[in-house]
């Protein structure tokens, strides 16, 4: 709930242009433009919510103050309702026909919807709004009893119509040119989450993601031009069951077209009314044209944040990902793998990079699309232990690449429990055993937090052993997860292959980690290091990180002094992360992230000559 604050010496005597709280010493006043007088509101948070909505009705919805009343008595039966209606919006300035009843509550209050329904039933008003000043607001549509029913039914709408809109206008088809890239996807997802939690005991993200999957299919397959009508929608006057049938068909068609994300038996479990509410919340967004950071950061919050924090798993900001991919410069003939892929950010960025290259080099549209599909299907691989996050990655890969997804679900550090189809993709037979397949490029941000103590996993890694003064090798009791991923990634990297890995900065400077640095130098050439600020992964962690660029040696060094022949390491320090202290992205007026990583990327590309001695 936003408002202006003005410090004055006396109470206001006229309505300000914007919703304003006037401070006179220790007292707070609001001038009500409807009652045309000031009100002291120090201990009246509900009045603040009421005035906020009065200004919103004018500024957002186009209603004039002359068609709005407050504290309106409502006749119920032969008497009056115990409580007056907080706000009534009338059809015109004569104030004869109420169009919208509004019930406001102070912040944190959740009650009052029942009272709103009383007003609407008593007057026959079809539209109602309940709010405590913070989303989700409740937008009610009253539907008259039909057939033999005695009671009206209620639908929660996405919004109320503006002054110039009718309910039938709201119910008109939505075409592609009316969809808009989403700016605050998290707010929409939270509205859906709150509604689902209030009405159903289901896995919130699973159900919302099914709807997102259906919507992405609609955008990709059905919206062929600006006037194409969206199938992913629910009309204000449409029956919930009718809307459900259409959305379920989209989801079923999406599962058929993009196999591998959902199992054949998975269905939408939301009831009809909840599904209609969530669809109405999503229906005017254009997800395929939305900023990847906007979508990704919303998923960060939605996907089991407690588990993510324990595992040290944080989605990588898109501008960090793009830095890594720009410097690695993948081509359409090279393979890329991320063994801790999360939602697939590095892989999608690699596809974007290669797709642009394919389009630049070719002029036949069919050939371009075929080459892009071949690259996505055969050259891009990822793995994550979390099936929900891997499901998001699969969807991204299928939708952006329009090909067969090579996203695998499993423990990236231990292949013993991998399914046979995963082993076939990521391992090669070496006699009676398997060894990691060789990839041209590795790009990853492995989980930072948590130690691995499982013997079966530790026994696979050299970095899990230490050499004692006696010369004997002894396995450690536990090793940090990110340390094991360093070795794992190098194992998957082909000789001469390129790698970018995000690591805690301490790995490069802590005295206790010297053996790790020796291990890296023995097996790879360090080509570049970019130091990132502590704000980069906020609000999830303030760990200071770096990006380490490596090139796998053709042969491991027997003597570390031989590394003196390596090319000089290219260093850069980021001073403008593109995030503020709270972790929010900082953008310029054109929406571009205000960061120095573009400059650093150009510097690194011009100074790192991959394959050079």
Wavefront OBJ file of the C-alpha trace (Angstrom):
o trace
v 0.000 0.000 0.000
v 1.845 3.069 -1.271
v 1.213 6.617 -0.109
v 2.958 9.972 -0.031
v 3.952 11.548 3.282
v 3.902 15.305 3.833
v 5.055 17.102 6.980
v 2.937 20.202 7.610
v 2.179 22.647 10.411
v -1.598 22.292 10.197
v -4.257 19.831 9.140
v -4.972 19.569 5.387
v -7.882 21.631 4.069
v -8.270 20.102 0.606
v -7.774 16.819 -1.185
v -4.207 16.275 -2.461
v -3.535 15.070 -5.989
v -2.292 11.704 -4.658
v -3.089 9.628 -1.593
v -1.140 11.442 1.127
v -0.735 11.144 4.887
v -0.116 14.568 6.436
v 2.025 14.603 9.562
v 1.362 17.415 12.013
v 3.750 16.836 14.882
v 2.957 13.365 16.218
v -0.456 13.296 14.582
v -1.367 11.824 11.183
v -4.204 13.173 9.041
v -5.858 12.089 5.793
v -8.144 14.398 3.832
v -11.056 12.322 2.505
v -12.038 13.592 -0.985
v -15.496 12.007 -0.632
v -16.507 13.501 2.744
v -14.378 16.588 2.066
v -12.837 16.835 5.507
v -9.632 15.730 7.286
v -9.522 12.679 9.572
v -7.001 11.844 12.263
v -5.702 8.328 11.484
v -2.907 7.584 13.972
v -4.743 4.522 15.284
v -6.971 3.896 12.261
v -5.125 1.665 9.791
v -8.452 0.605 8.270
v -9.107 4.227 7.258
v -5.749 4.309 5.499
v -6.760 1.244 3.478
v -10.097 2.888 2.625
v -8.471 6.107 1.353
v -5.861 4.134 -0.581
v -8.667 2.369 -2.445
v -10.593 5.597 -3.059
v -7.585 7.011 -4.921
v -6.976 3.706 -6.714
v -10.568 3.675 -7.932
v -9.936 7.038 -9.556
v -6.357 6.607 -10.767
v -6.344 2.919 -11.773
v -9.974 2.212 -12.641
v -11.181 5.621 -13.867
v -14.078 6.176 -11.449
v -14.721 9.764 -10.396
v -14.983 10.790 -6.758
v -18.539 11.972 -7.520
v -19.718 8.379 -8.035
v -18.176 7.041 -4.826
v -19.704 7.060 -1.325
v -18.347 5.895 2.033
v -20.039 4.611 5.200
v -23.204 3.691 3.308
v -26.112 2.110 5.264
v -27.430 -1.021 3.534
v -31.012 -2.211 3.910
v -31.269 -5.923 4.680
v -34.825 -7.233 4.847
v -36.898 -4.875 6.956
v -33.919 -3.383 8.712
v -30.342 -2.308 8.093
v -27.094 -4.235 8.168
v -25.286 -3.869 11.488
v -22.311 -2.315 9.755
v -22.276 0.312 7.044
v -20.577 -0.464 3.734
v -17.048 0.961 3.705
v -17.090 2.086 0.055
v -19.764 1.912 -2.610
v -19.013 2.674 -6.254
v -22.114 3.677 -8.191
v -22.843 3.415 -11.886
v -22.875 7.225 -12.166
v -22.844 10.380 -10.080
v -26.582 10.143 -9.305
v -25.618 7.330 -6.920
v -28.835 5.400 -7.482
v -27.412 2.042 -8.624
v -24.492 0.478 -6.724
v -21.980 -1.165 -9.042
v -19.276 -2.323 -6.627
v -19.310 -2.843 -2.872
v -15.925 -2.625 -1.159
v -15.137 -3.964 2.297
v -11.796 -2.838 3.779
v -9.939 -4.147 6.811
v -6.801 -3.105 8.591
v -3.596 -4.939 7.585
v -3.358 -8.555 8.747
v -7.165 -8.895 9.159
v -8.579 -11.751 7.083
v -12.300 -11.554 7.936
v -15.115 -9.609 6.274
v -15.845 -11.433 3.007
v -19.091 -12.762 4.477
v -20.177 -9.204 5.272
v -19.413 -8.192 1.694
v -21.650 -10.991 0.401
v -24.477 -9.735 2.651
v -24.331 -6.292 1.007
v -24.265 -7.788 -2.480
v -27.167 -10.176 -1.810
v -29.277 -7.445 -0.226
v -28.867 -5.079 -3.181
v -28.413 -7.530 -6.059
v -25.008 -5.971 -6.799
v -22.865 -8.329 -8.855
v -19.376 -7.015 -8.091
v -17.551 -6.834 -4.777
v -14.044 -6.220 -3.500
v -12.424 -7.122 -0.168
v -8.995 -5.790 0.825
v -6.745 -5.289 3.818
v -4.321 -3.208 1.779
v -2.062 -6.064 0.719
v -2.437 -8.705 -2.009
v -4.237 -10.910 -2.533
v -7.335 -8.722 -2.714
v -10.587 -10.631 -3.161
v -12.643 -9.716 -6.243
v -16.110 -11.277 -6.102
v -18.630 -11.891 -8.863
v -22.157 -12.739 -7.705
v -23.942 -15.158 -10.016
v -27.717 -15.307 -9.687
v -29.283 -18.652 -8.709
v -30.048 -20.808 -11.725
v -32.574 -23.550 -12.238
v -33.978 -24.745 -8.916
v -31.151 -23.269 -6.837
v -32.062 -20.818 -4.080
v -28.631 -19.442 -3.245
v -26.355 -17.428 -5.549
v -22.915 -18.738 -6.423
v -19.683 -16.786 -6.161
v -16.599 -16.564 -8.308
v -13.387 -14.856 -7.373
v -12.289 -12.749 -10.308
v -8.797 -11.530 -11.120
v -9.924 -7.909 -10.928
v -12.882 -5.545 -11.055
v -13.857 -3.801 -14.305
v -12.847 -0.201 -14.824
v -15.408 2.574 -15.290
v -15.566 2.047 -19.052
v -15.601 -1.758 -18.919
v -18.576 -4.038 -18.482
v -18.501 -7.599 -17.264
v -18.996 -8.668 -20.874
v -15.930 -6.603 -21.849
v -13.889 -8.458 -19.269
v -15.315 -11.662 -20.729
v -14.201 -10.912 -24.306
v -11.546 -13.160 -25.937
v -7.915 -12.383 -25.177
v -5.721 -12.063 -28.259
v -1.951 -12.240 -28.458
v -1.573 -8.482 -28.851
v -3.330 -8.014 -25.486
v -0.841 -10.178 -23.589
v 1.935 -8.350 -21.749
v 5.332 -9.544 -20.481
v 5.050 -10.081 -16.757
v 6.847 -7.605 -14.479
v 6.039 -9.122 -11.074
v 5.532 -12.820 -11.631
v 6.112 -13.565 -7.968
v 3.115 -11.454 -6.934
v 0.895 -13.432 -9.315
v 2.223 -16.768 -8.084
v 1.727 -15.715 -4.473
v -1.913 -14.813 -5.197
v -2.440 -18.291 -6.615
v -0.530 -19.868 -3.748
v -2.625 -18.082 -1.114
v -5.860 -19.078 -2.835
v -4.832 -22.733 -3.195
v -3.704 -22.929 0.440
v -6.993 -21.399 1.592
v -9.159 -23.813 -0.386
v -7.223 -27.012 -1.059
v -4.581 -29.227 0.548
v -2.409 -29.718 -2.511
v 1.223 -29.218 -3.478
v 1.026 -25.582 -4.515
v 3.975 -25.419 -6.878
v 3.110 -28.705 -8.610
v -0.387 -27.464 -9.415
v 0.677 -23.967 -10.463
v 3.420 -25.382 -12.667
v 0.897 -27.584 -14.491
v -1.042 -24.434 -15.365
v 2.143 -22.616 -16.413
v 3.013 -25.593 -18.611
v -0.417 -25.447 -20.262
v -0.101 -21.684 -20.773
v 3.339 -21.960 -22.333
v 1.947 -24.560 -24.725
v -0.897 -22.200 -25.654
v 1.547 -19.354 -26.301
v 3.885 -21.528 -28.358
v 1.332 -23.463 -30.411
v -1.863 -21.426 -30.654
v -0.846 -17.758 -30.724
v 0.369 -17.566 -34.310
v -0.335 -13.859 -34.862
v -1.449 -10.810 -32.905
v -5.149 -11.542 -33.414
v -4.949 -15.219 -32.454
v -7.288 -15.834 -29.469
v -5.744 -17.391 -26.386
v -7.216 -20.699 -25.262
v -5.688 -20.282 -21.813
v -8.349 -18.053 -20.276
v -11.500 -18.080 -18.205
v -14.315 -15.685 -18.966
v -15.973 -13.717 -16.197
v -19.327 -15.244 -17.115
v -18.000 -18.643 -18.169
v -18.834 -21.719 -16.135
v -15.869 -23.058 -14.190
v -16.433 -26.555 -15.579
v -16.275 -25.251 -19.164
v -13.042 -23.397 -18.446
v -11.600 -26.500 -16.806
v -12.312 -28.653 -19.860
v -10.386 -26.252 -22.094
v -7.386 -25.916 -19.726
v -7.199 -29.671 -19.146
v -7.107 -30.189 -22.924
v -4.216 -27.715 -23.203
v -2.356 -29.559 -20.447
v -3.015 -32.941 -22.075
v -1.864 -31.688 -25.478
v 1.242 -30.155 -23.883
v 2.129 -33.460 -22.217
v 1.771 -35.212 -25.569
v 3.805 -32.619 -27.467
v 6.481 -32.151 -24.807
v 6.938 -35.576 -23.311
v 9.221 -36.195 -20.369
v 8.206 -33.317 -18.090
v 5.060 -34.835 -16.594
v 4.277 -38.535 -16.373
v 1.267 -39.713 -18.433
v -0.844 -40.178 -15.295
v -0.314 -36.682 -13.867
v -3.422 -34.515 -14.018
v -4.561 -31.096 -12.796
v -5.984 -31.677 -9.313
v -7.376 -28.214 -8.558
v -11.130 -27.966 -8.225
v -13.023 -26.032 -10.899
v -13.305 -22.728 -9.011
v -9.677 -22.690 -7.832
v -8.493 -23.515 -11.351
v -10.591 -20.666 -12.730
v -9.090 -18.225 -10.221
v -5.489 -19.227 -11.011
v -6.079 -19.148 -14.769
v -7.575 -15.664 -14.497
v -4.438 -14.578 -12.619
v -2.131 -15.856 -15.375
v -4.190 -15.358 -18.509
v -3.060 -11.879 -19.590
v 0.666 -12.524 -19.108
v 3.006 -13.302 -22.010
v 5.455 -15.716 -20.434
v 7.499 -16.425 -23.545
v 8.215 -12.700 -23.925
v 8.955 -12.163 -20.237
v 12.412 -11.566 -18.800
v 14.048 -14.849 -17.776
v 15.173 -13.243 -14.500
v 11.590 -12.288 -13.663
v 10.391 -15.870 -14.134
v 13.443 -17.466 -12.537
v 13.472 -15.353 -9.389
v 9.783 -16.154 -8.839
v 10.525 -19.866 -9.114
v 13.371 -19.412 -6.613
v 10.874 -18.408 -3.973
v 8.215 -20.924 -4.932
v 10.306 -24.094 -5.071
v 10.726 -25.346 -1.510
v 12.942 -22.527 -0.193
v 13.742 -24.380 3.053
v 15.255 -27.332 1.245
v 17.131 -25.035 -1.110
v 18.685 -23.169 1.800
v 19.803 -26.353 3.522
v 21.421 -27.636 0.361
v 22.973 -24.297 -0.552
v 21.125 -24.364 -3.867
v 20.457 -20.911 -5.309
v 19.398 -19.974 -8.786
v 22.122 -18.080 -10.594
v 21.288 -14.508 -11.715
v 20.845 -14.405 -15.458
v 23.568 -11.783 -16.008
v 26.109 -14.039 -14.217
v 25.024 -16.946 -16.404
v 25.352 -14.846 -19.554
v 28.866 -13.776 -18.503
v 29.904 -17.427 -18.223
v 28.354 -18.460 -21.537
v 29.718 -15.428 -23.414
v 33.257 -16.219 -22.254
v 32.918 -19.963 -22.938
v 31.465 -19.196 -26.408
v 29.838 -22.573 -27.205
v 29.321 -23.595 -30.831
v 26.680 -25.801 -32.423
v 29.125 -28.702 -32.761
v 30.067 -28.779 -29.072
v 28.371 -30.515 -26.149
v 27.613 -28.791 -22.842
v 26.742 -30.268 -19.438
v 25.630 -28.863 -16.099
v 25.686 -31.527 -13.343
v 23.775 -29.263 -10.913
v 21.523 -27.538 -13.429
v 18.690 -26.273 -11.203
v 16.086 -24.714 -13.498
v 18.465 -24.912 -16.476
v 19.682 -21.316 -16.658
v 23.175 -22.092 -18.011
v 21.748 -24.498 -20.591
v 19.059 -22.103 -21.817
v 21.665 -19.332 -22.110
v 23.913 -21.675 -24.103
v 21.005 -22.445 -26.437
v 20.274 -18.740 -26.876
v 23.960 -18.145 -27.707
v 24.167 -20.982 -30.221
v 20.730 -20.271 -31.728
v 21.812 -16.698 -32.476
v 24.973 -18.061 -34.088
v 22.988 -20.514 -36.224
v 20.592 -17.781 -37.337
v 23.490 -15.451 -38.200
v 25.247 -18.066 -40.353
v 22.216 -19.427 -42.249
v 19.446 -17.896 -44.352
v 17.015 -20.802 -44.818
v 14.360 -20.693 -42.063
v 13.660 -24.429 -42.172
v 17.349 -25.211 -41.954
v 17.744 -22.749 -39.065
v 14.945 -24.356 -37.060
v 16.204 -27.867 -37.800
v 19.759 -27.006 -36.723
v 18.498 -25.363 -33.547
v 16.395 -28.401 -32.701
v 19.319 -30.749 -33.381
v 21.573 -28.757 -31.060
v 19.016 -28.678 -28.241
v 18.265 -32.382 -28.640
v 21.753 -33.807 -28.959
v 24.279 -31.381 -27.452
v 22.756 -29.964 -24.254
v 22.670 -32.000 -21.017
v 21.801 -31.305 -17.398
v 21.199 -33.067 -14.095
v 19.650 -32.134 -10.753
v 18.816 -34.194 -7.667
v 15.535 -32.338 -7.027
v 12.738 -33.739 -9.239
v 10.636 -30.576 -8.971
v 13.459 -28.279 -10.046
v 14.481 -30.722 -12.765
v 10.883 -30.604 -14.014
v 11.214 -26.824 -14.432
v 14.476 -27.318 -16.318
v 12.899 -29.916 -18.597
v 10.080 -27.532 -19.418
v 12.476 -24.681 -20.199
v 14.585 -26.912 -22.413
v 11.637 -28.328 -24.313
v 9.949 -24.983 -24.815
v 12.994 -22.898 -25.706
v 14.716 -25.652 -27.660
v 11.637 -27.439 -28.967
v 13.525 -30.701 -28.871
v 14.061 -33.810 -26.742
v 15.154 -32.813 -23.275
v 18.346 -34.325 -21.867
v 17.637 -33.230 -18.309
v 18.214 -36.072 -15.866
v 17.079 -36.488 -12.272
v 19.747 -37.896 -9.991
v 22.678 -37.275 -7.659
v 25.272 -35.502 -9.756
v 28.040 -36.723 -7.435
v 27.225 -40.436 -7.399
v 26.082 -42.466 -10.391
v 25.481 -45.714 -8.491
v 21.702 -45.170 -8.326
v 21.270 -43.703 -11.794
v 18.707 -45.309 -14.078
v 20.046 -47.092 -17.147
v 18.795 -44.393 -19.539
v 20.694 -41.742 -17.552
v 23.872 -43.829 -17.577
v 23.528 -44.168 -21.340
v 23.468 -40.382 -21.703
v 26.180 -39.379 -19.244
v 28.557 -42.338 -18.886
v 30.637 -44.537 -21.199
v 31.549 -48.169 -20.685
v 35.173 -48.724 -19.636
v 35.630 -52.470 -19.519
v 33.315 -53.759 -16.803
v 32.893 -50.265 -15.304
v 31.533 -46.902 -16.315
v 33.404 -43.617 -16.523
v 32.140 -40.058 -17.099
v 31.414 -39.064 -20.659
v 33.597 -36.261 -22.016
v 31.850 -32.945 -22.661
v 33.333 -29.989 -24.525
v 31.936 -27.456 -22.050
v 30.903 -27.518 -18.396
v 28.971 -24.539 -16.988
v 27.606 -24.801 -13.473
v 26.862 -23.258 -10.103
v 27.022 -26.223 -7.712
v 25.380 -26.126 -4.261
v 27.659 -24.415 -1.721
v 26.286 -25.510 1.633
v 26.350 -28.923 3.254
v 29.000 -31.606 3.654
v 28.978 -35.055 2.101
v 29.738 -37.892 4.526
v 28.392 -40.909 2.606
v 31.247 -43.388 2.188
v 30.038 -44.618 -1.195
v 30.267 -41.062 -2.552
v 33.512 -40.014 -0.855
v 35.360 -43.126 -2.032
v 34.974 -41.910 -5.624
v 36.955 -38.681 -5.175
v 40.632 -37.885 -4.769
v 39.728 -34.686 -2.933
v 38.043 -36.834 -0.260
v 41.460 -38.194 0.755
v 44.376 -36.533 2.480
v 47.999 -37.572 2.691
v 49.295 -37.908 6.243
v 52.853 -37.114 7.325
v 53.624 -40.825 7.137
v 52.751 -40.777 3.444
v 49.602 -42.845 3.899
v 46.377 -41.736 2.258
v 43.360 -41.440 4.552
v 39.768 -40.709 3.614
v 38.189 -37.691 5.260
v 34.997 -38.067 7.280
v 33.226 -35.390 5.286
v 33.886 -33.004 2.397
v 32.008 -29.877 1.302
v 29.630 -30.543 -1.564
v 31.048 -27.800 -3.811
v 34.585 -29.225 -3.472
v 33.485 -32.612 -4.759
v 31.709 -30.892 -7.653
v 35.003 -29.316 -8.716
v 36.527 -32.752 -9.211
v 33.329 -34.122 -10.720
v 33.188 -31.371 -13.320
v 36.812 -31.812 -14.319
v 36.177 -35.563 -14.701
v 33.333 -34.808 -17.134
v 35.406 -32.277 -19.091
v 37.102 -33.440 -22.283
v 40.845 -32.758 -22.687
v 41.046 -29.217 -24.000
v 37.480 -28.604 -22.849
v 36.332 -25.323 -21.275
v 34.632 -24.819 -17.943
v 33.008 -22.052 -15.888
v 32.101 -22.815 -12.292
v 30.701 -20.509 -9.598
v 32.441 -21.096 -6.248
v 32.737 -19.516 -2.813
v 35.622 -17.080 -3.003
v 37.351 -18.766 -0.063
v 38.269 -21.769 -2.226
v 40.807 -19.547 -4.003
v 42.326 -17.925 -0.924
v 41.806 -19.982 2.245
v 45.014 -21.535 3.554
v 43.145 -24.748 4.356
v 42.093 -25.111 0.706
v 45.590 -25.154 -0.765
v 45.300 -28.849 -1.655
v 42.193 -28.052 -3.705
v 44.018 -25.372 -5.676
v 46.931 -27.763 -6.282
v 44.471 -30.397 -7.526
v 42.886 -27.912 -9.930
v 46.220 -26.715 -11.335
v 47.435 -30.291 -11.777
v 44.439 -31.196 -13.940
v 43.472 -27.908 -15.595
v 44.825 -24.548 -16.648
v 43.267 -21.632 -14.803
v 42.320 -19.182 -17.558
v 40.321 -16.550 -15.693
v 38.742 -15.498 -12.397
v 35.884 -13.026 -11.916
v 35.217 -11.914 -8.349
v 31.549 -11.232 -7.558
v 30.170 -9.145 -4.708
v 28.311 -10.390 -1.661
v 25.067 -8.912 -3.008
v 25.009 -11.153 -6.065
v 23.143 -14.059 -4.472
v 21.036 -12.061 -2.049
v 18.414 -12.377 -0.639
v 19.223 -16.083 -0.324
v 22.841 -15.849 0.827
v 25.496 -13.156 1.199
v 28.328 -15.566 0.377
v 31.069 -13.862 -1.635
v 31.578 -15.818 -4.819
v 33.729 -15.970 -7.918
v 33.560 -17.493 -11.371
v 36.506 -19.749 -12.155
v 37.283 -20.399 -15.832
v 39.290 -23.561 -16.490
v 40.666 -25.469 -19.470
v 41.250 -29.218 -19.051
v 44.816 -30.268 -19.676
v 45.567 -32.921 -22.267
v 47.658 -34.655 -19.604
v 47.721 -34.064 -15.831
v 50.885 -32.349 -14.577
v 53.344 -34.529 -12.704
v 55.259 -31.495 -11.482
v 53.294 -28.381 -10.503
v 56.181 -26.134 -11.538
v 55.297 -26.994 -15.143
v 52.235 -24.724 -14.683
v 54.618 -21.741 -15.030
v 54.293 -22.281 -18.798
v 50.515 -21.713 -18.682
v 49.046 -18.522 -20.145
v 48.590 -15.688 -17.666
v 45.392 -15.818 -15.640
v 42.917 -13.080 -16.561
v 41.413 -11.417 -13.469
v 38.418 -9.123 -13.050
v 36.519 -7.757 -10.056
v 32.853 -6.840 -10.293
v 31.953 -3.626 -8.466
v 28.418 -3.150 -9.833
v 26.509 -6.398 -9.309
v 23.171 -5.202 -10.627
v 21.540 -5.907 -7.267
v 20.922 -3.788 -4.207
v 21.614 -4.853 -0.626
v 18.251 -6.575 -0.337
v 18.906 -8.654 -3.443
v 16.557 -6.856 -5.828
v 17.716 -6.338 -9.389
v 18.651 -2.760 -10.295
v 17.499 -1.787 -13.792
v 17.788 1.316 -15.931
v 14.805 3.045 -17.547
v 14.939 0.561 -20.431
v 14.808 -2.457 -18.098
v 18.468 -3.424 -18.561
v 20.270 -4.628 -15.427
v 22.746 -1.981 -14.261
v 25.819 -4.143 -13.892
v 29.437 -4.165 -15.002
v 29.345 -7.831 -16.064
v 28.914 -6.896 -19.749
v 32.165 -4.919 -19.592
v 33.884 -7.761 -17.753
v 32.628 -10.262 -20.331
v 34.161 -8.247 -23.180
v 37.427 -7.925 -21.260
v 37.609 -11.650 -20.541
v 36.754 -12.623 -24.125
v 39.420 -10.360 -25.554
v 42.114 -11.654 -23.214
v 41.380 -15.394 -22.966
v 42.454 -17.315 -26.061
v 41.089 -20.801 -25.521
v 43.443 -23.541 -26.636
v 46.414 -21.175 -26.611
v 49.623 -22.156 -24.853
l 1 2 3 4 5 6 7 8 9 10 11 12 13 14 15 16 17 18 19 20 21 22 23 24 25 26 27 28 29 30 31 32 33 34 35 36 37 38 39 40 41 42 43 44 45 46 47 48 49 50 51 52 53 54 55 56 57 58 59 60 61 62 63 64 65 66 67 68 69 70 71 72 73 74 75 76 77 78 79 80 81 82 83 84 85 86 87 88 89 90 91 92 93 94 95 96 97 98 99 100 101 102 103 104 105 106 107 108 109 110 111 112 113 114 115 116 117 118 119 120 121 122 123 124 125 126 127 128 129 130 131 132 133 134 135 136 137 138 139 140 141 142 143 144 145 146 147 148 149 150 151 152 153 154 155 156 157 158 159 160 161 162 163 164 165 166 167 168 169 170 171 172 173 174 175 176 177 178 179 180 181 182 183 184 185 186 187 188 189 190 191 192 193 194 195 196 197 198 199 200 201 202 203 204 205 206 207 208 209 210 211 212 213 214 215 216 217 218 219 220 221 222 223 224 225 226 227 228 229 230 231 232 233 234 235 236 237 238 239 240 241 242 243 244 245 246 247 248 249 250 251 252 253 254 255 256 257 258 259 260 261 262 263 264 265 266 267 268 269 270 271 272 273 274 275 276 277 278 279 280 281 282 283 284 285 286 287 288 289 290 291 292 293 294 295 296 297 298 299 300 301 302 303 304 305 306 307 308 309 310 311 312 313 314 315 316 317 318 319 320 321 322 323 324 325 326 327 328 329 330 331 332 333 334 335 336 337 338 339 340 341 342 343 344 345 346 347 348 349 350 351 352 353 354 355 356 357 358 359 360 361 362 363 364 365 366 367 368 369 370 371 372 373 374 375 376 377 378 379 380 381 382 383 384 385 386 387 388 389 390 391 392 393 394 395 396 397 398 399 400 401 402 403 404 405 406 407 408 409 410 411 412 413 414 415 416 417 418 419 420 421 422 423 424 425 426 427 428 429 430 431 432 433 434 435 436 437 438 439 440 441 442 443 444 445 446 447 448 449 450 451 452 453 454 455 456 457 458 459 460 461 462 463 464 465 466 467 468 469 470 471 472 473 474 475 476 477 478 479 480 481 482 483 484 485 486 487 488 489 490 491 492 493 494 495 496 497 498 499 500 501 502 503 504 505 506 507 508 509 510 511 512 513 514 515 516 517 518 519 520 521 522 523 524 525 526 527 528 529 530 531 532 533 534 535 536 537 538 539 540 541 542 543 544 545 546 547 548 549 550 551 552 553 554 555 556 557 558 559 560 561 562 563 564 565 566 567 568 569 570 571 572 573 574 575 576 577 578 579 580 581 582 583 584 585 586 587 588 589 590 591 592 593 594 595 596 597 598 599 600 601 602 603 604 605 606 607 608 609 610 611 612 613
